[in-house]
Every structure is written in structure tokens, then in C-alpha cells.
Amino acid sequence: MYKGKRKYIEIWQKVEIAEFYIQHQNEMSMRDVAAKFHVNSFSSISEWVNKLDELKKSVKSDKKLKLESFTQFPELEKELVHWFTAIREQGIQVLRSTIEEKAKSLAAEMGLARFGCGDKWWQGFRTRNNLSFRKINASSIKPIEGGAGLVRQYLDDLASLLPQFVPSNIYNFDETRFDWDVKSKFTYDFKGTQRILGVQSAKMNHFITVMLMIRADGEKMPALLIFQEKNGQIPNLVRERLNIPENVIIKSNKSGYISDQILNDYLRTILRRENQLLIYDQAGSHKTIMISNAISDLDATKIVIPGGCTKYLQPLDALVIANFKSKTTDFRIKFQNRADWKKIEKNWKPQSSWSPATDKHCFKGVRCCKPSTCQKIIWVDGFLWR
């Protein structure tokens, strides 16, 4: 009898072992067959022999299920899995709706008019690629680049620079992302993965980027809101109805993230041409030549926070953004739970591009063409950077 580690035996394997024993029962005992196929108990083989007909029926139904799970669009699935793997390696949260939207996008690019994201396709995709719905149990904070020595150097440089500037000339800026949809604590990932990362949703068409800036004397500078728009511009229907607070600047582009051009315009609008200190992190848009030139033109001194430790050394990250996002999320949830907002979502139907809906489906005098438009209008109206 085999005394190794117990392993799971598939139904088809049980059939093969039982048939092997029947063919060789005059030559080998059940114990010998159990040892040959690494079966922990020879009595299991006796049970499989007695139930051989039932096991064969189970194998046929199991094969039928597997045949139904084969994809009719292998090239699309190959691209989809490649995208999924890259997204999860970055620790980005992925939900079923995210995968389905990406699949539809790939199908449109490949001209696959027959492709559909029904339950049968979804269950087959999960089975074929070994995916499961996993609870997020880790963050994707990068290790500090350069180690403790670089952090000590940064703190020493900061300590020597701060006395040279008055508090009203010391600025810290940072950007953060707001998702329209409340984040789930779960994500799809490959089975067997131990460290389940989930920093943000990969659903790229329901978020807004917010740039915040504060001074060392406690003064809040105007916030910068960046909308993601297909054409890079906020539609006139939305812009005409935006009730923009005095402390808010609205921009838009195709990606929804801050670009060096938007950041350049923002810095030149907000900062004065005098002795100033700028504290910021190593985000990609902060490190371009355009931003370096803007800082030089503004006669400002910069100090960059080491990569991997913004959670601890970035003032906005450590003290402001978490509380700000919590209050803004509470506002958004209360807004989305309102009866009149639910009425908008229930009654809205796709119409021609930017065709206004009837007034009875809206509130606050807002005439909209779809719920996402109302979200932008009301969200900006209730923006909490006071």
C-alpha cells in the first residue's frame, strides 16, 4: 500500500485504475496496483471496481462539461489572459465586469461579431484559466528604493531646507484617484496565489483624478479635478451645468490621469514667482523635463520624496488624503442612495449621443443624457475641499 502524501484522484483516473486491475488481477494484487498508482488504500480500488459502470457514466458527463468549456475564440482569450496577468502583476483589482468590458473591447477590435459575455462564457473562462474570486489580503507598496540610507539623506536635506522658507512658501502636492463605484474587498486572481494584491480597480472608465496642494501654514490651494473623456474634452452638456466651486479647477483628457502638461499649467497658475519649496513624490508626471523647467521658471526649490515611502513621508498621503477620501466617499454613497438618483438610473435608456433626457428623470434642474453625466455634475457641486 502506498504511504506517501494523499492526492486527489480524478474520476477518469479511477476508471483507468479499476480497468487496469481487472485486466491484471491474475498477475497483481490490489495492494500492488495501489502501490503502482500511488493510491493510499487498496480498499478504494475494490470500491471503484464495484462501481465501475457508475464511474464511466460520470466520466462521460464530465467530458461533455469540459467540451462545452472550450472557447470558440482562442485568440481573443489568449489576449484577454495576457492582459489579466499583466494587470494582476501590478496588484490592480479586477472584477467580473472589468474582464467582460475588456473582452468586448477586444472582440470589437478583432471584428468578432458573434462573441458574447454570457454566463456560460464566463464560467468557461474561469474554469479554463483557473480563476477564483479571492479576498484581498495584501497591499502593493513597493520597497523603498535605496533603503534606509536614502530616507535618512532625504530627512537631513529636508531639515536643512525648511528653515530657509517661511511656511506660506512651502508647498506639498499629490494626486489621488476616486472611483465612481465603491471598491470591493475581493478580486479575481489565479487559484493558488497566496498574496492577493488589490490597490485599485482596473475598470478604467469610472474614475476621476484629484490633485491636492497644501501649504505649511495650513492654507489649501485650489484642487485640480481631471475627468476621463473619450475625446479629451468635457462635453458642453456637462460643462454648462457644472457648478464649479471657487477652490476647484476642472480639466479633462482621454486617460483621466494627470499629465505633465496639465500639471505644468496648474503649477504656473497657482504658484508665485518667489522663493518657494515644493515637496512631492516620484510619480511619472512629476519627473518630466517640462515640470523641471516650470519649477526653474518659478524660482522654486524642489525636494523629492524617495520612492516606496510616500505613505509615510508624503504629508498629504499621511495626514490628509485618507480622511478627505473617506468624507467624499460618504457623500457619494448618500448621493447614490437617494431615491431621485435611483430613479435616474432606473429610467435612463441609451439615446443618440448627448441627447437630453426628460426633466422628470432628473433633479436640481439638471437635464442629462445618462447617469454618469449626473454623477459628474452633482459630485463637483458637492466637492468637499473647503
C-alpha positions in Angstrom: 0.0 0.0 0.0 1.2 3.5 -0.9 2.1 5.5 2.2 3.1 8.8 0.5 1.2 12.1 0.6 -2.5 11.7 -0.1 -3.5 13.2 -3.5 -6.8 13.9 -5.3 -7.7 11.3 -8.0 -9.9 12.3 -10.9 -12.9 10.2 -11.9 -11.2 9.2 -15.2 -8.1 8.1 -13.3 -10.3 5.9 -11.0 -11.8 4.2 -14.1 -8.3 3.6 -15.6 -7.0 2.1 -12.3 -10.1 -0.1 -11.9 -9.8 -1.4 -15.5 -6.1 -2.0 -15.1 -6.8 -4.2 -12.0 -9.5 -6.2 -13.9 -7.1 -6.8 -16.7 -4.2 -7.8 -14.4 -5.9 -9.3 -11.4 -4.3 -12.7 -12.1 -0.8 -11.1 -12.1 -1.1 -8.3 -9.5 -2.9 -8.0 -6.2 -4.9 -4.9 -5.2 -2.0 -3.9 -2.9 0.4 -4.0 -5.8 -1.9 -1.9 -8.0 -2.4 0.6 -5.2 1.4 0.9 -4.9 1.8 1.3 -8.6 -0.7 4.2 -8.9 0.1 5.8 -5.5 -3.3 5.0 -4.1 -3.3 5.3 -0.3 -5.8 2.4 0.4 -6.2 -0.7 -1.7 -9.8 -0.9 -0.5 -10.5 2.2 -2.6 -9.7 0.1 -5.7 -12.2 -2.5 -4.7 -14.8 0.2 -4.4 -14.0 1.6 -7.8 -14.2 -1.9 -9.4 -17.7 -2.4 -7.9 -18.9 1.0 -9.1 -17.1 1.0 -12.5 -20.3 1.5 -14.5 -21.3 4.5 -12.5 -17.8 6.0 -12.8 -17.9 5.6 -16.6 -21.2 7.5 -16.7 -19.7 10.2 -14.6 -16.7 10.4 -16.9 -18.9 10.9 -20.0 -20.8 13.8 -18.3 -17.5 15.3 -17.1 -16.1 15.1 -20.7 -19.2 16.8 -22.0 -18.8 19.6 -19.5 -15.2 20.1 -20.5 -16.1 20.1 -24.2 -18.6 22.8 -23.5 -15.9 24.9 -21.7 -13.7 25.0 -24.8 -13.5 28.5 -26.2 -14.6 29.3 -29.8 -12.4 32.4 -29.7 -8.9 31.2 -28.7 -7.0 34.3 -29.9 -9.3 36.7 -28.0 -8.9 34.6 -24.9 -5.2 34.5 -25.3 -5.1 38.3 -25.4 -7.5 38.6 -22.5 -5.5 36.3 -20.3 -2.3 38.2 -21.2 -4.0 41.5 -20.2 -5.4 39.9 -17.0 -1.9 38.6 -16.0 -0.3 42.0 -16.5 -3.0 43.8 -14.5 -2.8 41.4 -11.6 1.1 41.6 -11.5 0.6 45.3 -10.9 -1.7 44.5 -8.0 -4.8 46.1 -9.7 -8.1 44.8 -8.6 -10.1 43.0 -11.3 -13.8 42.3 -11.1 -16.1 40.3 -13.5 -17.4 43.4 -15.1 -13.8 44.6 -15.7 -13.0 41.4 -17.6 -16.2 41.4 -19.6 -15.7 45.0 -20.7 -12.1 44.2 -21.8 -13.3 41.1 -23.6 -16.0 43.1 -25.5 -13.4 45.7 -26.4 -11.0 43.0 -27.8 -13.9 41.4 -29.7 -14.7 44.7 -31.3 -11.0 45.2 -32.3 -10.8 41.7 -33.8 -14.2 42.0 -35.6 -15.8 39.1 -33.7 -19.4 40.0 -34.1 -20.6 36.6 -32.7 -18.8 37.0 -29.4 -20.9 37.5 -26.2 -20.2 37.6 -22.5 -22.9 35.4 -21.1 -22.8 33.2 -18.0 -21.8 30.2 -20.0 -18.8 32.0 -21.5 -17.9 33.5 -18.1 -18.0 30.1 -16.2 -16.0 28.5 -19.0 -13.4 31.3 -19.0 -12.9 31.0 -15.2 -12.6 27.2 -15.5 -10.2 27.2 -18.4 -7.9 29.7 -16.8 -8.1 28.6 -13.2 -9.5 31.8 -11.8 -11.2 32.3 -8.5 -12.8 35.2 -6.5 -10.2 36.0 -3.8 -10.2 38.3 -0.8 -7.6 41.0 -1.0 -5.0 40.3 1.8 -2.0 42.5 0.9 -1.1 45.9 -0.4 1.3 46.6 -3.3 3.5 49.0 -1.5 6.9 49.0 -3.3 10.1 48.6 -1.2 12.0 51.7 -0.5 14.4 52.4 -3.4 17.8 52.8 -1.9 17.0 51.6 1.6 17.2 53.4 4.9 20.2 55.4 3.9 18.3 57.2 1.2 15.5 58.0 3.6 17.9 59.4 6.2 19.5 61.6 3.5 16.1 62.9 2.5 15.2 63.8 6.1 18.5 65.5 6.6 18.1 67.5 3.4 14.5 68.5 4.4 15.7 69.6 7.8 18.3 71.8 6.3 15.9 73.3 3.7 12.8 74.1 5.9 14.4 77.0 7.9 15.2 78.8 4.6 11.5 79.3 3.8 8.5 80.8 5.5 5.6 78.4 6.0 3.5 80.2 3.4 6.1 79.4 0.7 6.3 75.7 1.5 4.0 73.6 -0.7 3.2 69.9 -0.9 1.1 68.4 -3.7 -0.1 64.9 -4.6 -2.8 63.3 -6.7 -5.3 60.5 -5.8 -7.9 58.5 -7.7 -11.6 58.4 -6.9 -13.7 55.5 -8.3 -17.4 56.2 -9.0 -18.2 52.7 -7.8 -17.5 51.7 -4.2 -14.5 49.3 -4.2 -15.0 45.6 -3.4 -12.6 43.8 -1.0 -12.4 41.0 -3.4 -10.7 40.5 -6.8 -10.3 37.7 -9.4 -6.9 36.0 -9.4 -5.3 32.7 -10.3 -6.0 29.8 -7.9 -3.2 29.1 -5.5 -1.9 32.7 -5.3 -1.0 33.5 -1.7 -0.5 37.2 -1.8 -3.7 38.8 -3.2 -3.0 42.4 -4.1 -5.8 45.0 -4.8 -4.8 48.6 -4.9 -7.5 49.8 -7.3 -10.0 48.7 -9.8 -8.9 48.1 -13.3 -12.2 49.5 -14.6 -10.8 52.5 -16.3 -14.0 54.4 -17.3 -15.5 55.2 -13.9 -12.9 57.3 -12.0 -11.6 60.8 -11.6 -8.2 62.0 -10.6 -7.9 64.8 -8.0 -4.7 66.8 -7.4 -4.5 68.5 -4.0 -2.0 71.1 -2.8 -1.5 72.5 0.7 0.9 75.0 2.3 2.8 74.6 5.5 0.8 77.4 7.1 -2.4 75.2 6.6 -3.8 77.0 3.6 -5.5 74.8 1.0 -4.7 75.6 -2.6 -7.4 75.1 -5.3 -7.9 71.4 -6.1 -7.5 70.1 -9.6 -10.1 67.6 -10.9 -9.3 65.6 -14.0 -12.1 63.8 -15.9 -11.6 61.0 -18.3 -13.4 61.8 -21.6 -13.3 59.8 -24.9 -12.5 62.9 -26.9 -10.3 64.5 -24.2 -12.8 67.3 -23.7 -15.7 67.7 -21.3 -19.0 67.7 -23.3 -20.7 71.1 -23.4 -23.8 69.5 -21.9 -21.8 68.8 -18.7 -19.6 71.9 -18.7 -22.6 74.2 -19.0 -24.2 72.7 -15.9 -21.1 72.3 -13.7 -21.4 74.4 -10.5 -17.7 74.7 -10.0 -16.6 75.9 -6.5 -14.1 78.7 -6.3 -11.4 76.4 -5.0 -11.7 73.9 -7.8 -10.1 73.7 -11.3 -11.6 71.4 -13.9 -9.5 69.7 -16.6 -10.0 66.6 -18.8 -8.1 64.2 -21.1 -8.5 60.8 -22.6 -6.7 58.8 -19.9 -8.2 60.5 -16.8 -4.8 60.7 -15.1 -2.7 63.8 -14.6 -0.3 64.6 -17.5 2.8 66.7 -17.3 1.0 69.4 -19.5 -1.9 69.6 -17.0 0.5 69.7 -14.0 2.6 72.4 -15.7 -0.4 74.6 -16.3 -1.6 74.0 -12.7 1.8 74.9 -11.1 2.1 78.1 -13.2 -1.4 79.1 -12.3 -1.1 78.5 -8.5 2.5 79.4 -7.6 4.0 82.8 -7.3 7.4 83.8 -8.7 9.3 83.9 -5.4 11.4 81.8 -3.1 9.4 78.6 -2.7 9.9 75.0 -1.6 8.0 72.2 -3.4 7.7 68.8 -1.8 6.4 66.0 -4.0 6.8 62.3 -4.8 8.2 60.4 -7.8 5.1 59.9 -9.8 5.9 59.7 -13.5 4.2 63.0 -14.5 6.3 64.8 -11.8 9.7 63.8 -13.2 9.5 65.2 -16.8 11.6 67.9 -18.3 8.5 70.1 -18.7 7.9 70.1 -14.9 11.6 70.7 -14.1 11.6 73.7 -16.4 8.4 75.0 -14.8 9.9 74.8 -11.3 13.0 76.6 -12.5 11.0 79.4 -14.1 9.1 79.8 -10.9 12.3 80.2 -8.9 11.3 77.2 -6.7 13.4 74.7 -4.9 12.3 71.1 -5.0 12.8 68.1 -2.8 11.6 64.7 -4.0 10.3 62.0 -1.6 12.2 58.7 -2.1 10.2 56.0 -4.0 8.4 53.4 -1.9 7.8 55.5 1.2 5.2 58.2 0.2 2.8 56.5 2.6 5.0 57.6 5.5 6.8 60.7 4.2 4.3 62.4 1.9 2.4 64.9 4.2 -0.8 64.7 2.1 -0.8 60.9 2.0 0.0 60.5 5.7 -2.4 63.1 7.1 -5.0 64.4 4.6 -6.0 62.2 1.7 -7.3 59.2 3.6 -9.7 61.5 5.7 -10.6 63.5 2.6 -11.4 60.4 0.6 -13.5 59.0 3.4 -15.7 62.1 3.7 -16.0 62.3 -0.1 -17.0 58.6 -0.4 -19.6 59.1 2.3 -21.1 62.0 0.3 -21.1 59.9 -2.9 -22.8 56.9 -1.2 -25.5 59.1 0.3 -26.0 60.7 -3.1 -26.2 57.4 -4.9 -28.7 56.1 -2.4 -31.1 59.0 -2.9 -34.5 58.0 -4.3 -34.3 60.6 -7.1 -30.8 59.3 -8.2 -32.1 55.7 -8.3 -35.0 57.0 -10.4 -32.5 58.4 -12.9 -30.6 55.0 -13.2 -33.9 53.1 -13.5 -35.4 55.2 -16.2 -32.4 56.1 -18.3 -32.1 54.4 -21.7 -29.3 54.8 -24.3 -30.2 57.5 -26.8 -28.3 59.3 -29.5 -25.1 60.9 -28.5 -25.7 63.5 -25.8 -29.4 63.7 -26.3 -31.0 65.2 -23.2 -33.4 63.1 -21.2 -36.7 64.4 -19.9 -36.7 66.7 -16.9 -38.9 64.3 -14.8 -36.0 61.8 -14.6 -33.5 64.4 -13.2 -33.3 66.7 -10.2 -31.8 70.1 -9.2 -32.8 71.3 -12.7 -30.2 69.1 -14.3 -31.1 67.7 -17.7 -28.9 64.8 -18.5 -28.4 62.1 -21.1 -27.0 59.4 -18.8 -26.3 58.7 -15.1 -22.5 59.3 -15.4 -23.2 62.8 -16.5 -25.3 63.5 -13.4 -22.6 61.9 -11.3 -20.0 64.4 -12.6 -22.4 67.4 -12.1 -23.5 66.6 -8.6 -20.1 65.3 -7.5 -18.4 68.5 -8.4 -21.3 70.5 -6.9 -20.7 68.7 -3.6 -16.9 68.7 -3.7 -15.6 68.8 -0.1 -12.3 70.6 -0.4 -13.2 73.6 1.8 
